Amino acid sequence: MKLADFRGKVVLVNFWATWCEPCRDEMPSFERLRASLAGRPFEILAVNLAEPPSRIRGFLEKMPMSFPVLLDPDMATAKAWGARVLPATYVVAPDGRIRYHHRGELDWSKDPARRLVVDLLPR
């Protein structure tokens, strides 16, 4: 999967791990944000860092997600993005440029975090 595949959409890219409690706590807010923006040009990509697929599947059975979960087995993608602290979240504008990043837990379904996404949506 390439970020270029999402050109024209606002994309929230989240780096996470199942062992990261703030990451787990943040996941429901992504679901609420995604539901509130249904039908809009918006996508969430959750990039898991270096965990075995079996552990990720077990986590997703307990906490299903309606957005893609990608694997970064060697952490090359996280390094390229500068995601050194988890959770790390990046908001990418429709033109493909990173417009905002946040390290640590945040409720993305509430303002002002939600506004960071909504303000970038094409009108």
LINKA-V350157 format. One record per residue. N is the residue number from 1. OMEGA is omega in degrees with one decimal (NA if undefined). Layout:
{{N	OMEGA} {N	OMEGA}}
This chain:
{{1	-179.9} {2	177.5} {3	179.3} {4	177.9} {5	-175.9} {6	179.3} {7	-177.8} {8	178.3} {9	166.7} {10	-177.2} {11	174.4} {12	-179.1} {13	-176.8} {14	174.7} {15	-171.7} {16	173.9} {17	-178.5} {18	-179.2} {19	-176.3} {20	-177.5} {21	177.4} {22	176.6} {23	179.8} {24	-179.1} {25	-176.6} {26	-173.7} {27	179.1} {28	179.1} {29	175.4} {30	178.1} {31	179.2} {32	178.6} {33	-179.4} {34	179.3} {35	-178.3} {36	-179.4} {37	179.3} {38	179.4} {39	178.5} {40	179.8} {41	-174.5} {42	177.1} {43	174.5} {44	174.2} {45	179.3} {46	-176.7} {47	-179.7} {48	-176.0} {49	164.3} {50	177.1} {51	178.8} {52	179.0} {53	-179.4} {54	178.5} {55	179.6} {56	177.9} {57	178.3} {58	177.9} {59	-177.7} {60	174.6} {61	179.3} {62	-178.4} {63	-178.5} {64	177.9} {65	-178.3} {66	179.6} {67	-176.4} {68	172.6} {69	-177.3} {70	-178.9} {71	175.8} {72	-170.2} {73	-179.2} {74	178.3} {75	179.2} {76	179.9} {77	178.4} {78	178.8} {79	-179.9} {80	179.8} {81	-178.0} {82	-179.6} {83	-176.8} {84	-179.6} {85	179.7} {86	-10.6} {87	175.1} {88	-174.7} {89	-178.7} {90	175.7} {91	-176.9} {92	-179.1} {93	179.1} {94	178.3} {95	176.7} {96	-179.8} {97	175.6} {98	-178.6} {99	-177.3} {100	171.3} {101	-178.5} {102	174.8} {103	-178.1} {104	-176.7} {105	178.5} {106	174.2} {107	-175.6} {108	-179.0} {109	-178.2} {110	173.3} {111	7.5} {112	-178.7} {113	179.6} {114	-178.9} {115	178.0} {116	179.2} {117	-174.1} {118	-178.3} {119	178.6} {120	-178.6} {121	175.7} {122	-179.1} {123	NA}}
